[in-house]
């Protein structure tokens, strides 16, 4: 494996000439519907650095949207993947199974919340996991309705687009969507009409009132919730809200599905974000950070729920691919041996003081939120005006890219910066990235 120095290097403009050439080829060969945030074409990567085809080395504050949490080309992942590729790449677990699938499911039973008996099924993507969790919940309960929340993001399949809240670019002109999906107000302290102090109580009351009046508890199969919302803006619910929702679900025989596709696997400082309030979901969906960059997802849940499905009801040709399973075992081993939960908290301790100091200088930073290495700032007009400011967000993002820092935005209103560095990135690399971000913000905000 080529060793990549963990430092930023700019040899050309960003993007460089070779990337520009490749991007022209993209326009001629790839659907325009596949967007690109930063058109630099990556040649190799390691740790917290991306190396593009022009020889530039970029600091990565996105980790492939929370996927390469263990770092790019993590040694244990690479070693296990290389060994597995040499053995075999596919049989289809439903035709002739293999031990690696079992090992991943056994590991999921150990690391997911709760000490109850669990079962898992493996899939290819977060959206596929969510779709199957809903199938399982409907089958188990004999009910149809599913409750999702404002600002939610659960995927791009037809059912998961129905669960997802944001129209553009995810849902626009792609309907009609799957039915029996209902949306409740999200506990969003920064924008709650009654203010953050009353958000937990009032948002829970709004949620239960909506379900009771519009759906009916006895008609509801599941409530699906991201413990910290991802694409919707890294919205952290008011303290106690997630626990209240989970307890209410238990009271009414409704399954609580925690969508931990983005929050899972040490990202928030716990193995899973549900653990922060001691919540034990009936079903939990995972993907992204689980397999160090290879496509793998899972639904893990109570044994009685997962075993209620008829044989053949769950599966798929590629679900639990052996190479992806090998990658997951290497990634989970890395998380355990390197204590990446603690490392995520250390990342938080590096970022938060810097972001708070920046917010003191610039009133356009309306809110700072998140946990561990899943942090965000929401940009507004400032000076008491919390109108979303997507223009400033885009300008800062563009300036960061030009200086070799890979940054991501998100949010229903396009006004949130999210920080998702690989958990193994060095303090020096994180500090340099923050230097670049602060300079870009100061220049754009004036």
C-alpha positions in Angstrom: 0.0 0.0 0.0 1.3 3.4 -1.0 1.9 5.6 2.1 0.3 9.1 1.6 1.8 11.8 3.7 -0.8 13.2 6.0 -0.5 16.8 4.8 -2.2 19.2 2.4 -0.4 19.8 -0.9 -1.6 22.1 -3.6 0.3 21.6 -6.9 -2.4 23.1 -9.2 -5.6 25.1 -9.0 -8.5 23.1 -7.6 -9.7 21.4 -9.8 -6.5 20.9 -11.8 -6.2 20.3 -15.5 -6.4 16.5 -15.3 -9.5 16.6 -13.2 -11.0 19.2 -15.5 -10.3 16.8 -18.5 -12.0 13.9 -16.6 -15.0 16.1 -15.7 -15.5 16.8 -19.4 -15.6 13.0 -20.0 -18.1 12.7 -17.2 -20.4 15.1 -19.0 -20.2 13.0 -22.1 -20.7 9.6 -20.4 -22.5 10.0 -17.0 -26.1 11.1 -16.5 -26.4 14.8 -15.6 -28.6 13.6 -12.7 -25.5 12.3 -10.9 -24.2 15.5 -9.3 -20.7 16.2 -8.0 -19.9 18.5 -5.2 -16.2 19.0 -5.9 -15.0 17.9 -9.3 -11.5 16.7 -8.3 -10.9 13.1 -9.4 -9.3 11.0 -6.7 -6.4 8.7 -7.5 -5.7 7.3 -4.1 -6.4 8.1 -0.4 -5.2 7.3 3.0 -6.1 8.3 6.5 -7.6 11.8 6.3 -6.1 12.8 2.9 -7.4 12.5 -0.7 -4.8 12.6 -3.5 -6.3 13.7 -6.9 -5.1 13.0 -10.4 -3.1 16.2 -10.5 -1.1 15.3 -7.4 -3.0 17.6 -5.0 -3.5 16.3 -1.5 -6.8 17.5 0.0 -7.8 17.4 3.7 -11.0 15.4 4.0 -13.7 16.8 6.3 -16.4 14.6 4.7 -15.2 11.0 4.9 -17.4 10.1 1.9 -20.4 11.3 3.9 -19.5 9.5 7.1 -18.4 6.3 5.4 -14.6 6.2 5.8 -14.7 6.7 9.6 -11.8 4.4 10.1 -9.8 6.4 7.5 -9.1 5.9 3.9 -7.4 2.6 3.1 -7.5 1.5 6.7 -4.9 -1.2 7.1 -7.2 -3.9 8.7 -9.8 -3.2 6.1 -7.4 -3.5 3.2 -5.8 -6.7 4.6 -9.1 -8.4 5.0 -10.5 -7.3 1.7 -7.4 -8.5 -0.2 -7.5 -11.9 1.5 -11.2 -12.3 0.7 -10.9 -11.2 -2.9 -8.3 -13.9 -3.3 -10.6 -16.5 -1.8 -13.9 -15.7 -3.6 -15.9 -12.6 -4.4 -19.5 -13.9 -4.5 -21.7 -16.9 -4.2 -25.0 -15.2 -3.0 -25.6 -16.0 0.6 -29.1 -17.3 -0.2 -27.6 -19.9 -2.5 -24.5 -21.1 -0.8 -23.7 -19.2 2.5 -20.4 -18.3 4.0 -19.0 -17.5 7.5 -18.1 -13.9 6.9 -21.9 -13.0 6.8 -22.4 -14.8 10.1 -19.4 -13.0 11.7 -20.8 -9.5 10.8 -24.2 -10.4 12.2 -22.6 -11.7 15.4 -20.6 -8.4 15.7 -23.8 -6.4 15.1 -25.5 -8.3 17.9 -22.6 -7.3 20.3 -22.2 -3.6 19.4 -25.8 -2.4 18.8 -27.8 -1.1 21.8 -29.4 -3.6 24.3 -28.4 -6.9 25.7 -31.5 -8.8 24.3 -31.3 -11.6 21.8 -30.9 -10.1 18.3 -30.9 -11.1 14.6 -29.6 -9.2 11.6 -30.1 -9.3 7.8 -27.5 -7.7 5.5 -28.1 -5.5 2.5 -26.3 -3.1 0.1 -27.2 0.5 1.1 -28.8 2.5 3.9 -32.0 3.0 1.8 -32.3 -0.7 1.3 -31.9 -1.3 5.0 -34.6 1.2 5.8 -37.0 -0.2 3.2 -36.5 -3.7 4.7 -37.0 -2.4 8.3 -40.4 -1.0 7.2 -41.3 -4.3 5.6 -40.4 -6.2 8.7 -42.3 -3.8 11.0 -45.4 -4.0 8.8 -45.3 -7.8 8.7 -44.7 -8.2 12.4 -47.4 -5.8 13.6 -50.0 -6.4 10.9 -50.3 -2.6 10.6 -49.6 -0.3 7.6 -48.8 3.2 8.8 -45.3 4.5 9.3 -44.4 7.8 10.9 -41.4 9.8 9.8 -40.4 13.4 10.8 -39.8 16.8 9.2 -36.3 17.2 7.9 -35.8 13.4 7.7 -33.6 11.7 5.2 -33.9 8.0 4.7 -32.9 7.3 1.1 -33.7 7.5 -2.6 -35.8 4.4 -3.3 -39.5 5.0 -3.8 -40.5 4.1 -0.2 -37.5 5.9 1.4 -38.2 9.0 -0.7 -41.7 8.9 0.8 -40.0 8.9 4.2 -37.6 11.6 3.2 -38.8 15.1 3.8 -36.8 17.3 1.4 -38.1 17.8 -2.1 -35.1 19.1 -4.0 -33.1 17.2 -5.2 -34.4 14.0 -3.7 -38.1 13.9 -4.5 -38.7 16.5 -7.2 -40.8 15.0 -10.0 -40.2 11.4 -9.0 -43.6 10.7 -7.5 -46.1 9.3 -6.8 -44.5 7.8 -3.7 -45.4 4.8 -1.5 -48.5 5.3 0.7 -49.3 5.1 4.4 -46.4 7.3 5.3 -47.1 10.2 7.7 -44.9 13.1 8.8 -44.7 14.5 12.3 -43.0 17.7 13.5 -39.3 17.3 14.4 -37.9 18.3 17.7 -35.7 21.1 16.3 -34.6 23.4 19.2 -33.1 26.2 17.1 -36.2 26.7 15.0 -38.9 25.5 17.5 -41.7 28.2 17.5 -41.9 28.1 21.3 -38.1 28.3 21.8 -35.6 25.7 22.8 -36.5 25.6 26.4 -40.0 24.1 25.7 -39.0 22.2 22.6 -38.8 18.7 24.1 -42.2 18.8 25.8 -44.0 20.7 23.0 -42.5 18.6 20.1 -43.4 15.4 21.8 -47.0 16.6 22.4 -47.2 17.6 18.7 -46.0 14.2 17.6 -48.4 12.2 19.7 -51.3 14.5 18.8 -50.6 14.2 15.1 -50.5 10.4 15.3 -53.6 10.1 17.4 -55.7 12.5 15.2 -54.4 11.7 11.7 -53.3 8.0 11.8 -54.4 6.2 15.0 -52.0 4.3 17.3 -53.5 1.0 16.4 -52.9 1.6 12.7 -49.2 2.5 13.2 -46.6 -0.2 12.5 -43.5 1.9 13.2 -42.0 5.2 13.9 -38.6 5.8 12.2 -36.3 8.5 13.5 -32.7 9.5 13.1 -31.3 10.1 16.6 -29.4 13.0 15.0 -30.8 13.9 11.7 -28.3 13.8 8.9 -29.1 15.4 5.5 -31.8 17.4 7.1 -29.2 19.5 8.9 -27.6 17.5 11.7 -30.5 18.4 13.9 -30.1 17.2 17.5 -33.5 16.6 19.1 -34.2 18.3 22.4 -32.9 16.2 25.3 -35.4 13.5 26.2 -37.3 13.6 23.0 -35.9 10.4 21.5 -36.5 8.5 24.7 -40.0 9.8 25.0 -40.8 8.6 21.4 -39.3 5.2 22.0 -41.2 4.7 25.3 -44.5 5.9 23.7 -43.9 3.4 20.9 -43.5 0.5 23.4 -46.7 1.6 25.2 -48.7 1.3 21.9 -47.2 -1.8 20.4 -45.4 0.2 17.7 -41.9 -0.6 16.6 -39.3 2.1 17.1 -36.8 2.1 14.2 -33.6 4.0 14.8 -32.1 5.0 11.5 -28.4 5.1 12.4 -27.0 4.9 8.9 -25.1 8.2 9.4 -24.8 8.3 13.2 -23.6 4.7 13.7 -20.3 3.1 14.4 -18.5 5.5 16.8 -19.4 8.7 14.8 -21.1 10.5 17.7 -18.8 9.3 20.5 -20.9 6.3 21.2 -21.1 3.2 19.1 -24.6 4.4 18.2 -26.3 7.7 18.8 -29.3 6.0 20.5 -27.1 5.1 23.4 -26.8 8.8 24.4 -30.2 8.6 26.2 -30.2 4.9 26.8 -32.6 4.1 24.0 -32.8 0.5 22.8 -34.5 0.5 19.4 -36.7 -2.5 18.3 -34.9 -2.2 14.9 -31.8 -0.3 13.9 -30.6 0.4 10.4 -26.9 0.7 9.6 -24.6 1.3 6.7 -22.1 4.0 5.8 -19.3 3.7 8.5 -19.8 0.0 8.9 -17.5 -1.3 6.1 -14.8 1.2 5.6 -16.0 2.3 2.2 -17.5 -0.9 0.8 -21.3 -1.1 0.2 -22.9 -3.0 3.1 -26.0 -2.3 5.2 -28.0 -4.1 7.9 -31.2 -4.3 9.8 -30.6 -5.5 13.3 -33.4 -6.0 15.8 -35.2 -8.1 18.4 -35.0 -11.8 17.6 -38.8 -12.2 17.8 -39.4 -9.5 15.3 -36.6 -10.5 12.9 -37.5 -14.2 13.0 -41.2 -13.5 12.3 -40.5 -13.1 8.6 -41.1 -16.1 6.4 -38.1 -17.8 4.9 -37.1 -16.0 1.7 -38.9 -12.8 2.6 -35.6 -11.0 3.2 -32.5 -11.0 1.0 -31.1 -10.0 -2.3 -28.4 -11.1 -4.7 -25.6 -9.0 -3.4 -26.8 -8.4 0.2 -23.9 -9.3 2.6 -21.3 -9.6 -0.2 -18.3 -11.5 1.2 -15.8 -8.8 0.3 -18.0 -6.1 1.9 -18.4 -8.4 5.0 -14.6 -8.8 5.2 -14.3 -5.0 5.1 -16.8 -4.6 7.9 -14.9 -7.0 10.1 -11.7 -5.1 9.5 -13.5 -1.8 10.2 -15.2 -3.0 13.4 -11.9 -4.5 14.6 -10.3 -1.0 14.0 -13.0 0.7 15.9 -12.6 -1.5 18.9 -8.8 -1.7 19.0 -8.3 2.0 18.4 -11.2 3.1 20.6 -12.7 5.3 18.0 -15.6 6.3 20.3 -13.1 8.1 22.5 -11.4 9.5 19.4 -14.7 10.9 18.2 -15.1 12.8 21.5 -11.5 14.1 21.0 -12.5 15.4 17.6 -15.4 17.2 19.2 -13.0 18.8 21.7 -10.9 20.1 18.9 -13.7 21.5 16.8 -16.2 23.0 19.3 -13.9 25.7 20.8 -12.9 26.8 17.3 -16.5 26.9 16.1 -17.7 28.8 19.2 -14.9 31.3 18.9 -15.9 31.9 15.2 -19.6 32.3 16.2 -18.6 35.0 18.6 -17.1 37.0 15.7 -19.8 36.3 13.2 -23.5 36.5 14.0 -24.3 34.6 10.8 -23.5 31.4 12.8 -26.9 30.9 14.3 -26.4 27.5 15.9 -23.6 25.0 16.6 -24.8 21.5 17.2 -23.9 17.8 17.0 -21.9 15.3 19.0 -18.6 13.6 18.6 -17.3 13.9 15.1 -20.7 14.7 13.7 -20.9 18.5 14.1 -22.5 21.3 12.3 -23.1 25.0 12.1 -26.3 26.6 10.8 -25.9 29.9 8.9 -28.4 32.7 9.1 -28.7 36.3 8.1 -27.5 37.3 11.6 -28.2 40.1 14.1 -31.4 38.4 15.4 -32.5 37.3 11.9 -32.5 33.5 11.7 -33.6 33.5 8.1 -31.5 30.7 6.4 -28.5 31.9 4.5 -27.7 29.3 1.8 -25.8 31.9 -0.3 -23.1 32.4 2.5 -23.0 28.6 3.0 -22.3 28.0 -0.7 -19.7 30.8 -0.8 -17.7 29.4 2.2 -18.0 25.9 0.8 -16.5 27.0 -2.6 -13.7 28.9 -0.9 -12.8 25.8 1.2 -12.7 23.6 -1.9 -10.3 26.1 -3.6 -7.9 25.8 -0.7 -7.9 22.0 -0.7 -10.4 21.3 2.1 -13.2 18.9 1.3 -16.3 20.2 3.0 -20.0 19.3 2.9 -23.2 21.2 3.3 -26.7 19.9 4.1 -30.0 21.0 5.6 -33.5 21.4 4.4 -32.7 25.1 3.6 -29.2 24.4 2.3 -27.7 26.5 5.0 -25.8 24.0 7.2 -22.1 23.1 7.2 -21.5 19.6 8.4 -18.2 18.3 9.7 -17.5 14.5 9.3 -13.8 14.0 9.3 -12.3 10.4 9.4 -12.0 9.6 13.1 -8.3 8.7 12.6 -7.3 12.1 11.2 -4.5 13.7 13.2 -5.0 16.7 15.4 -2.6 18.6 13.1 -4.7 17.8 10.0 -7.9 18.8 11.8 -6.4 22.1 13.0 -5.1 23.0 9.6 -8.5 22.2 8.1 -10.2 24.5 10.7 -7.7 27.2 9.8 -8.7 27.0 6.2 -12.4 27.0 7.1 -12.1 30.0 9.4 -10.2 32.0 6.8 -12.8 31.1 4.1 -15.7 32.0 6.5 -14.1 35.4 7.4 -13.6 36.3 3.8 -17.1 35.3 2.7 -18.9 36.8 5.7 -17.0 40.1 5.6 
